[in-house]
Amino acid sequence: MSEYKKYYCRECEHIYDEAQGDADSGIAPGTRWADIPDSWACPICGAPKSFFALLEEN
């Protein structure tokens, strides 16, 4: 399986890390971005999932 990716909120810059998940929202570590429900929102600012973009790491 490929490396875990990170996505950032374009509203507040919160980072969702697939490796860590989002325990406060009940999303287990290792949960891929595609497997998160579209109803999920940023735990910091409440922005919808669509406000997140792939974080390109060099």
Secondary structure, 3 states (H helix, E strand, C coil): CCCCCEEEECCCCCEEECCCCEHHHCECCCCCHHHCCCCCECCCCCCEHHHEEECCCC
